[in-house]
Structure formats: structure tokens, C-alpha cells
Amino acid sequence: MKNSSLIAVDFGTKKSGLAYSVESFCFGHKTVPTKELLPALQSLIKEKNPEKIIFGMPYNIDGTMSAHGKRVLEYINTLQGRVKIPIEVYDERLTSSEAEIGFDEAGIDGDVDREAARLILERYLEEEGRFLA
């Protein structure tokens, strides 16, 4: 039976947000310093046994590759030999801004990176027709 769990990463230069799904439900996991992302990912992979990892790709508004997007691809290239599951990229434009606005509107101080990773995963599942709103 195909595992329906996924992991999403909102990759940052200093810190990165992690999220995971169970069936069609998305959960923010945590934010870690990016230098500690590999062990955090390995631990989450062991715990959740996902079918793939989704990295948010920060394209420019016009759809071109951003400078940060190149850093994401470099990290993915180093990661591919260390994890044994498929890695995909998914357009994450404005997810961090959306997370910040959501927290501001709710009047709470939230973990923006973790929420951005959850939004990336939610949008990915919606596009795949696997998210039940």
C-alpha cells in the first residue's frame, strides 16, 4: 500500500520550516536552524516514512528562478545522496507572507517558517487533488 505521508520544507538561509501530512491533513512540525536541517529531516523521515519530500521553490513573481531558489537546488543536490526517497520542488511564492498575514490577523505570534512549510504542503496536496478542505 502506498504511503500517503509527505514532508514539506520551507528552506531558509538561517532557519527552515518543516511540515508533514497524514492522509489529506497537513501539520506544521517545527522550525530548525538550517545547519541542523539534515538530521531533523532524517529523524522526521524515520518517524513518518513519507513517500516524498516537497521543497518550496521561491520563484520570483515573474516565474523566473530566484537567487535563493538556486540555494534550494544546491541543498537538494547534496541531500539526494543522503535520503532514499524522492524529492520534488513546488512553487512557494508568497507562502511566508501569507503565514505572516494570517498570524497578524489572528493577533498571535506564530512560527512563520513552520506555517509556510504547512502551506506549501497544503497547496501541493490541493493541486494533486489529495487535500480535503
Secondary structure, DSSP 8 states (H G I E B T S, - for coil): -----EEEEE--SSEEEEEEEETTEEEEEEEEEGGGHHHHHHHHHHHH--SEEEEEE---TTS---HHHHHHHHHHHHHTTT--S-EEEEE-TTHHHHHHHHHHHHT----HHHHHHHHHHHHHHHHHT----
